[in-house]
Structures are given as structure tokens and as C-alpha cells.
Amino acid sequence: MAHEHSSIAGNLSLIRERIERAAARSGRAAGEITIVGVSKTFPAEHIQEAYAAGIRHFGENRVQEWESKQARVVQLDAVWHLVGHLQSNKAARAARLFHTVDSLDSLDLARRLDRGVAGASMQTPASRLRVLIEVRLDAAPSKSGASDAELPALVDGVLALPHLDLQGLMGVPPPFGDPERARPIFRRLRELRDAAAARTGSPLPVLSMGMSHDFEVAVEEGASEVRIGSALFGARRAETA
Ligand SMILES: *Cc1c(COP(=O)(O)O)cnc(C)c1O
């Protein structure tokens, strides 16, 4: 559903109600779930409006786009997430510009981010950058993420890096028309997280899954963060994902 810019606060209250009901269905508290407003393609004014409505986490998918608008909103007391695929040559910039990289998908990238954090000022506390490992949930060639087989070694490698703080996993299933089809995929991501936590003894509390069309199913399957763009900000003019 496309919504108008002027109704971000209204969109947010509808999203909150839907999260509350989905959480209740699965015996969870809505307070366990963080909404990350995905503001890619939208101007800084939309971020300000969503902040005024109560959003405190924002996601962007491109380093360059965020560089062009962050000066106008960086003074807000918000957490800035990179949710899109990161090219290695932009890792140092990303480490400076974001509080969390939710789309880490290789050890090479992890090492570059770790080095980038050493000289960066954005990270609190104690100069560690929060990261989530993105697991590949969509076989389409344009999609990214670590494979199930690569995951254990990547988890171990990231946990060993001093300036990265691995908090969990992220994933994007194929864009099914029927969100129920994403349910087994969300469940698999949760099981991968549970297995990695059990194997390493690291709690990995964050499970970032669910977007505008499927966030309720993701909440039922254990999402701790949902990444919501169009249901909050309105239809994007150009799809850049
Ligand atoms: C664009 C994007 C979103 C938000 O998508 P909507 O369908 O607009 O909610 C979430 N996660 C990632 C990684 C994205 O690129």
C-alpha cells in the first residue's frame, strides 16, 4: 500500500498496532521488537518527520546516498543502520557513517570494517561497530548474503575481530506475494541464529527480518528488528534495492 508523506505518524501507528497483534499471537511483547525505518530514496525531511513520530532507528542501503543527506539529520539521537550490500572499497566510509552494518556478508568485508572502526568516531561504546551477518535467503543472482555453509566460519571470524560487535543475523527472503511463503524461511534464519549462538556461546540476540509486506509473519517467527520502508514512508519512486 502506498501512503502519503504527510501521514508518516499515521502509518507508524498502524504498523505498531499490527506488530502488537503479531507479537501477541506468538506470546511475545511488542516492546521486544524494534522498527528500523528504511529511508532509502526519501529525503532528509522524511527522516525528521519519522523521528518526530517516534522512530529512533533508520536504515539506508547505499553509503553514497547516506553521505548526501546525513548532515541534515545526524544531530538526531537515532541509530543509523546500513542495511544494503556494502562494497569492500566503501567499508572504511561505512564504519565512520553508521552505528551498525546489518548486511555483513564476507570475512574480507569484516576485516576492512574492523580496520575502519579503529580510526572512526561514530561508534559507542568503546569503539566497536555493531554488525549483523546477512544470510542469503534468496537464490536470485542479484541478491547477497553468506550461504548456510559459509556461516559458521564467518561467525567465528567476525567474533574474533576486536572492533566488531556481532549481535545477530539479518536476511531478506524472496518477495513472495503471499507472506506465508516466507514463514519457513524466517524460521530457518532463526534456527541458524540459535545454532550459531549455541555453538559459540555468544548470545546473538538480534534477528533482523521482515519488511513492509511480511513483517507480521517475521514477528511471529521471532524477529527482533523489522526493516520497514514503504509502509512507513510511502511508495518509492525508484527501486534501488
Ligand atoms: C528497501 C529495504 C527494506 C524495506 O523495504 P520495504 O519493502 O519498503 O519495507 C528492508 N530491508 C532492506 C535490506 C532493503 O533494501
The ligand as an SDF file (V2000), in Angstrom:
LIG
                    3D

 15 15  0  0  0  0  0  0  0  0999 V2000
   14.3870   -1.4610    0.9450 C   0  0  0  0  0  0  0  0  0  0  0  0
   14.7370   -2.4060    2.0160 C   0  0  0  0  0  0  0  0  0  0  0  0
   13.8650   -2.6340    3.0840 C   0  0  0  0  0  0  0  0  0  0  0  0
   12.4910   -2.0040    3.1990 C   0  0  0  0  0  0  0  0  0  0  0  0
   11.6580   -2.4570    2.1740 O   0  0  0  0  0  0  0  0  0  0  0  0
   10.0710   -2.1690    2.1720 P   0  0  0  0  0  0  0  0  0  0  0  0
    9.5190   -3.2860    1.3820 O   0  0  0  0  0  0  0  0  0  0  0  0
    9.8800   -0.8450    1.5390 O   0  0  0  0  0  0  0  0  0  0  0  0
    9.6120   -2.1890    3.5800 O   0  0  0  0  0  0  0  0  0  0  0  0
   14.2760   -3.5020    4.0810 C   0  0  0  0  0  0  0  0  0  0  0  0
   15.4780   -4.1170    4.0300 N   0  0  0  0  0  0  0  0  0  0  0  0
   16.3470   -3.9110    3.0350 C   0  0  0  0  0  0  0  0  0  0  0  0
   17.6410   -4.6250    3.0490 C   0  0  0  0  0  0  0  0  0  0  0  0
   16.0010   -3.0570    1.9890 C   0  0  0  0  0  0  0  0  0  0  0  0
   16.8760   -2.8680    0.9860 O   0  0  0  0  0  0  0  0  0  0  0  0
  1  2  1  0
  2  3  1  0
  2 14  2  0
  3  4  1  0
  3 10  2  0
  4  5  1  0
  5  6  1  0
  6  7  2  0
  6  8  1  0
  6  9  1  0
 10 11  1  0
 11 12  2  0
 12 13  1  0
 12 14  1  0
 14 15  1  0
M  END
$$$$
